[in-house]
């Protein structure tokens, strides 16, 4: 991508709202073919057994992969939305920091496939996932509303 923003991490963290903000996810690296975000594990992330809920891993993977795909078509005015998220849980984690990394597998004109890996703060893989995304032309709608970034950090 020719016009990749130099301040991508700041831009992504500024426009993060809704679910991502609720999770406490923050981007620490954003370059054309690699997106990294971290999350400090809190009580709200744990299921009744005291380990991180699988939905946290799914949410991190969806966010990382969707963001990567969306940023790769951003300069063309296009958007990306997830079609399929397959997440595997490999290791139980109770505390610390989760760090997710996403990279593209396939980047076509109408669809992308991205993979992500979530590690604990000891570098052990806790979850992996793959997300298939549809690339939307400018002005495309989802649920009757044009798909575009909500730049005020809400929703």
NULOPA-186194 format. One record per atom (N, C-alpha, C): residue in three letters; x, y, z. Coordinates in steps of 0.05 Angstrom, whole numbers, plus 5000, padded with zeros to 4 digits. Example, Ala and Ser with C-alpha at 12.3 -4.5 7.8 and 13.67 -1.06 7.14 Angstrom:
2
ALA526448865156;ALA524649105156;ALA526449345156;SER525749555142;SER527349795143;SER525850015157;
END
This chain:
155
UNK501749765000;UNK500050005000;UNK501850255000;UNK501350424981;UNK503050664978;UNK502650874999;UNK500250915008;UNK499651135027;UNK499251045055;UNK500850855065;UNK500450755092;UNK501150975112;UNK499251025131;UNK499751245149;UNK502151195168;UNK503851385171;UNK506151355189;UNK505251335218;UNK503051455225;UNK502051455253;UNK499851255256;UNK500051025243;UNK497950825243;UNK497150735271;UNK499150685289;UNK498450585316;UNK496750795330;UNK497551045330;UNK496051265343;UNK493351285331;UNK493151275304;UNK490551295291;UNK488751065300;UNK489750825300;UNK488050595308;UNK487150615337;UNK488950685354;UNK488150715383;UNK486250945387;UNK486451155372;UNK484651385374;UNK481751315365;UNK481551155344;UNK478851095334;UNK477650845346;UNK479150705363;UNK478150475376;UNK475950545395;UNK473650425392;UNK471450485409;UNK469950225415;UNK467650245427;UNK465950015431;UNK467249775443;UNK467049545429;UNK468049295438;UNK471049295444;UNK472549405426;UNK475449405430;UNK476249565455;UNK475049785459;UNK475549945483;UNK474649795508;UNK472349665506;UNK471349505529;UNK473349275536;UNK474449155516;UNK476448945521;UNK479049055533;UNK479649305527;UNK482149415536;UNK484449365517;UNK483749315492;UNK485749255471;UNK487149505462;UNK489849495459;UNK491349725449;UNK493349625429;UNK493549765407;UNK495449705386;UNK498149805394;UNK500249645389;UNK503049725395;UNK504749725369;UNK503749605348;UNK505149605322;UNK503149575300;UNK503449735279;UNK501649725256;UNK503349795231;UNK504149595216;UNK505449635191;UNK503949465170;UNK504649505145;UNK503049385123;UNK502349095126;UNK504248935136;UNK503748645137;UNK503948525165;UNK503748695185;UNK503848595213;UNK502448795232;UNK500648685247;UNK499148845267;UNK499448705294;UNK500248855314;UNK500548745341;UNK499048915361;UNK497548775378;UNK495948915399;UNK496248755425;UNK495948905447;UNK496248775474;UNK493748835491;UNK493448665511;UNK491248685529;UNK492148595556;UNK491848765577;UNK492448695604;UNK490048535615;UNK490548285623;UNK488448115633;UNK487348225659;UNK484648265659;UNK483248355683;UNK481048145690;UNK479748185712;UNK477748005721;UNK475547975700;UNK474848195686;UNK472748185666;UNK473447995642;UNK475947925639;UNK476747745617;UNK476647455624;UNK476147395650;UNK476247115659;UNK473446985660;UNK473346735654;UNK470846575657;UNK470846465685;UNK468746325693;UNK468446235721;UNK470746055732;UNK472245925715;UNK474545765725;UNK477045935730;UNK476846195724;UNK479046375730;UNK481046405707;UNK480346285684;UNK482146305661;UNK480946495640;UNK482546595622;UNK481646785602;UNK479446645585;UNK477246785582;UNK474946685566;UNK475646665537;UNK474746455523;UNK475346415495;UNK474446655477;UNK472346785486;UNK471447015470;UNK473447245469;UNK475147265489;UNK477247465489;UNK479247405466;UNK479947155464;UNK481847075442;UNK480547125415;UNK477947045412;UNK476547085387;UNK476347385380;UNK475747545401;UNK475547835396;UNK478247965388;UNK480347875401;UNK483047975394;UNK483747905365;UNK483247645359;UNK483947555332;UNK482247695311;UNK479647725315;UNK477947865297;UNK478848155293;UNK479448285315;UNK480348565313;UNK482948595298;UNK484848425305;UNK487448445291;UNK487348395261;UNK485948175254;UNK485748105226;UNK484048305210;UNK481748385222;UNK480048575208;UNK481448845205;UNK482948925225;UNK484349175223;UNK486549155201;UNK487948945200;UNK490048905180;UNK488848925152;UNK486648775148;UNK485348775121;UNK484349055115;UNK482949185134;UNK481849455129;UNK484049655123;UNK486249645138;UNK488449835133;UNK489749785106;UNK489749535096;UNK491049475071;UNK489449595047;UNK486949655051;UNK485349765029;UNK484350055036;UNK485250155058;UNK484450425068;UNK484950645047;UNK487250635035;UNK487950855016;UNK486250844991;UNK484850624986;UNK483050594963;UNK480250664970;UNK479750744995;UNK477050815004;UNK475350565009;UNK476550335009;UNK475050085014;UNK475050015043;UNK473349815050;UNK473049715077;UNK473349415077;UNK473549295101;UNK473649005103;UNK471948925126;UNK470448705122;UNK468748595143;UNK469248295145;UNK469148185169;UNK469647905173;UNK467347735164;UNK468047505152;UNK466147305143;UNK466347055159;UNK468746995169;UNK469146745184;UNK471546775203;UNK471146685227;UNK473346705247;UNK473546425259;UNK475846295255;UNK476346035266;UNK478646065286;UNK478046035312;UNK479946075333;UNK480345815349;UNK482845745354;UNK483545505370;UNK484845595396;UNK483945475418;UNK484945535444;UNK487045325451;UNK489445405457;UNK491645215460;UNK492745195489;UNK492545415504;UNK493645415531;UNK491945595548;UNK491445505572;UNK490045675592;UNK491845885603;UNK490746125605;UNK492246355616;UNK490446485638;UNK491646565660;UNK490046675682;UNK490746975687;UNK493147055681;UNK493847335688;UNK496147425669;UNK496747685671;UNK498947795655;UNK497947955631;UNK499447935610;UNK498848085585;UNK498647895563;UNK496547925546;UNK496347775521;UNK497347955499;UNK498847835480;UNK499947985458;UNK499147835432;UNK497647965415;UNK496747845390;UNK498147965366;UNK498847785347;UNK500147875323;UNK498647755299;UNK497947925279;UNK496547835255;UNK498147905231;UNK498047715211;UNK499447755186;UNK497647645163;UNK497847755139;UNK496247655117;UNK497147385107;UNK495247225098;UNK495846975084;UNK495247015055;UNK493047145049;UNK492147195021;UNK490747465020;UNK491547625001;UNK490347884998;UNK489347924969;UNK486847844964;UNK485747874938;UNK484248134935;UNK483048174911;UNK481648414906;UNK478948424921;UNK477648194925;UNK475048184938;UNK475048044965;UNK477147904971;UNK477247764997;UNK480147745007;UNK480447725033;UNK482947685046;UNK482747455066;UNK485047335072;UNK485247145094;UNK487647235111;UNK487147265137;UNK489247355155;UNK489447145178;UNK491847105189;UNK492246925211;UNK493347085235;UNK492646995259;UNK493547135283;UNK494446925303;UNK496147015321;UNK497146845343;UNK497147015368;UNK496146905390;UNK496047045415;UNK497946895434;UNK499747055446;UNK501646935465;UNK501347065493;UNK502046915513;UNK502047025540;UNK504647175544;UNK504947295568;UNK507347465572;UNK509847305577;UNK509647035575;UNK512046875576;UNK512746765548;UNK511346865528;UNK511846795500;UNK510646535491;UNK508846415508;UNK507546165501;UNK505046215485;UNK504646065463;UNK502246095447;UNK499746005462;UNK497846185465;UNK495346115479;UNK493046065460;UNK493146195437;UNK490946155417;UNK492046235389;UNK490846105369;UNK491346185341;UNK488746205327;UNK488746355305;UNK486246385290;UNK486746475262;UNK484646445246;UNK484646525218;UNK481946655213;UNK482046885200;UNK479647035193;UNK479547085163;UNK477247015151;UNK476747075123;UNK475047325122;UNK475747515105;UNK474447775103;UNK473647835075;UNK471447985073;UNK470448095048;UNK471348385046;UNK472448455023;UNK473248735017;UNK470948875004;UNK470149095016;UNK467849245007;UNK468649494991;UNK467349534969;UNK467749774953;UNK466750024969;UNK467850264962;UNK466850504976;UNK463850534973;UNK462550604995;UNK459650644994;UNK458050395000;UNK459350165004;UNK457849915010;UNK456449945037;UNK454249805039;UNK452649815064;UNK452649545078;UNK452449555104;UNK451949325121;UNK449649395139;UNK447649225140;UNK445149275155;UNK443949545147;UNK444149615122;UNK442849855111;UNK444350115115;UNK446750105127;UNK448350345132;UNK451050325119;UNK451950545107;UNK454550545094;UNK456750475113;UNK458450295105;UNK460750205122;UNK462950415120;UNK463550545142;UNK465650735143;UNK466650755172;UNK469050855175;UNK470250885202;UNK468751085218;UNK468251025243;UNK467051205262;UNK469351345276;UNK470051575267;UNK472451715276;UNK472351845303;UNK470051835316;UNK469851965343;UNK470351765366;UNK471251515359;UNK471851325380;UNK469451195393;UNK467151245383;UNK464651125393;UNK463950885376;UNK462850685387;UNK461750455372;UNK463750295357;
END
